Amino acid sequence: QVQLVESGGGLVQAGGSLRLSCAASGRTFSSYSMTWFRQAPGKEREFVARISGSGVNTYYADSVKGRFTISRDNNKNTVYLQMNALKPADTAVYYCAAAKLPPAYNYWGQGTQVTVSS
């Protein structure tokens, strides 16, 4: 069983930065690929970024490429999402998810709100 807890969300002006964290319980964190999703009001959940268990491979949605960076620290059982040059369109609840074999996600966090004001 893995529990995921996101933190780091908040209110920021356009052009600003935030760093989200997702802390995982359990002793097998490195065996999970970790993904950030987001869901804006009235919209479907969308993929943001994914990182492999080792941290070697990363993948990004086109909408965030060049602005967001996903990383992980397997010693701390934590995955991060550094978000720079934020836009109002980035406003959403951000979720982290763990998968042994994406896209079959085994565990989800509760989400953290990110609001970007113009």
Backbone torsions as a table, in degrees:
resi	resn	phi	psi	omega
1	GLN	NA	134.6	179.1
2	VAL	-124.3	130.4	173.1
3	GLN	-109.3	136.9	-177.8
4	LEU	-118.5	132.8	179.7
5	VAL	-130.5	115.4	178.8
6	GLU	-88.0	153.2	174.6
7	SER	-155.4	168.2	175.2
8	GLY	104.3	-5.4	178.6
9	GLY	-71.0	172.0	178.8
10	GLY	164.7	-166.1	179.7
11	LEU	-104.7	129.9	-179.0
12	VAL	-142.7	150.9	176.9
13	GLN	-78.3	154.9	176.2
14	ALA	-54.7	137.2	-177.5
15	GLY	93.1	-11.9	-178.9
16	GLY	-82.8	-173.8	-176.1
17	SER	-133.1	152.6	171.3
18	LEU	-144.2	153.2	171.5
19	ARG	-122.6	119.8	176.6
20	LEU	-92.5	147.1	175.3
21	SER	-125.2	149.5	175.4
22	CYS	-134.9	109.1	-178.5
23	ALA	-95.1	132.9	-177.6
24	ALA	-113.8	143.4	172.3
25	SER	-89.9	171.5	175.4
26	GLY	96.2	164.8	-174.2
27	ARG	-107.1	8.1	-177.0
28	THR	-120.0	30.0	-175.5
29	PHE	-55.4	-41.6	-175.6
30	SER	-68.7	-12.1	178.5
31	SER	-86.2	-3.4	-178.7
32	TYR	-107.3	132.8	164.6
33	SER	-73.2	138.7	-177.0
34	MET	-116.9	137.0	-176.0
35	THR	-131.5	142.2	169.9
36	TRP	-103.0	132.8	172.4
37	PHE	-120.0	167.6	172.1
38	ARG	-146.0	155.0	177.9
39	GLN	-140.5	117.9	177.5
40	ALA	-90.0	157.1	179.5
41	PRO	-55.4	128.9	177.2
42	GLY	77.0	5.4	-178.8
43	LYS	-121.2	162.5	177.1
44	GLU	-77.1	156.3	175.6
45	ARG	-64.5	140.2	-179.1
46	GLU	-131.3	150.4	176.7
47	PHE	-69.1	139.3	176.9
48	VAL	-114.5	-56.3	-176.9
49	ALA	-161.7	152.3	178.3
50	ARG	-137.1	149.5	177.2
51	ILE	-134.9	139.0	179.8
52	SER	-70.8	168.0	-177.3
53	GLY	-59.6	-36.9	179.8
54	SER	-79.9	-18.1	-176.0
55	GLY	88.9	-1.1	-175.9
56	VAL	-73.3	-40.6	-174.7
57	ASN	-105.7	133.1	177.6
58	THR	-131.4	151.3	-178.3
59	TYR	-139.9	143.8	-176.1
60	TYR	-135.2	149.0	168.3
61	ALA	-70.0	148.0	-179.8
62	ASP	-58.4	-32.7	-175.5
63	SER	-67.9	-18.0	-177.5
64	VAL	-118.8	-7.0	-177.4
65	LYS	-57.9	132.0	-179.6
66	GLY	89.3	-13.5	179.4
67	ARG	-114.3	-34.6	-177.6
68	PHE	-107.7	148.2	176.2
69	THR	-134.0	125.2	176.1
70	ILE	-98.4	141.1	177.9
71	SER	-150.9	170.0	179.5
72	ARG	-148.4	152.8	174.1
73	ASP	-125.3	101.9	-175.8
74	ASN	-71.1	-19.8	175.5
75	ASN	-72.3	-26.5	179.7
76	LYS	-105.0	3.1	-178.3
77	ASN	52.5	44.2	-174.6
78	THR	-135.6	140.4	172.6
79	VAL	-116.9	146.1	-174.7
80	TYR	-123.0	155.6	170.4
81	LEU	-134.5	105.2	176.3
82	GLN	-86.3	121.3	-175.8
83	MET	-117.4	116.1	179.5
84	ASN	-116.0	164.8	178.3
85	ALA	49.0	47.3	-176.0
86	LEU	-64.4	146.5	-179.7
87	LYS	-120.9	156.6	175.3
88	PRO	-55.2	-31.2	178.7
89	ALA	-66.3	-13.4	177.3
90	ASP	-83.0	-6.0	179.1
91	THR	-61.7	124.5	-176.7
92	ALA	-178.1	170.1	165.2
93	VAL	-88.2	128.3	-178.1
94	TYR	-103.9	132.2	-178.4
95	TYR	-121.6	144.6	168.5
96	CYS	-106.6	152.0	-179.0
97	ALA	-143.0	149.4	-178.8
98	ALA	-116.6	138.5	179.9
99	ALA	-142.2	133.8	170.1
100	LYS	-71.4	-42.2	-178.7
101	LEU	-135.9	90.5	177.6
102	PRO	-56.0	145.0	7.5
103	PRO	-94.9	24.6	176.4
104	ALA	-87.4	95.3	-174.9
105	TYR	-85.8	127.1	-175.1
106	ASN	-88.3	-34.3	-173.7
107	TYR	-140.4	146.6	-179.5
108	TRP	-131.2	148.3	171.6
109	GLY	-86.1	178.7	-176.0
110	GLN	-87.2	-13.4	177.2
111	GLY	98.0	152.5	175.3
112	THR	-137.4	135.6	-174.4
113	GLN	-82.1	132.6	172.1
114	VAL	-120.2	124.2	178.9
115	THR	-124.4	124.4	-179.1
116	VAL	-113.6	118.3	-178.7
117	SER	-93.0	148.8	-178.8
118	SER	-90.6	NA	NA
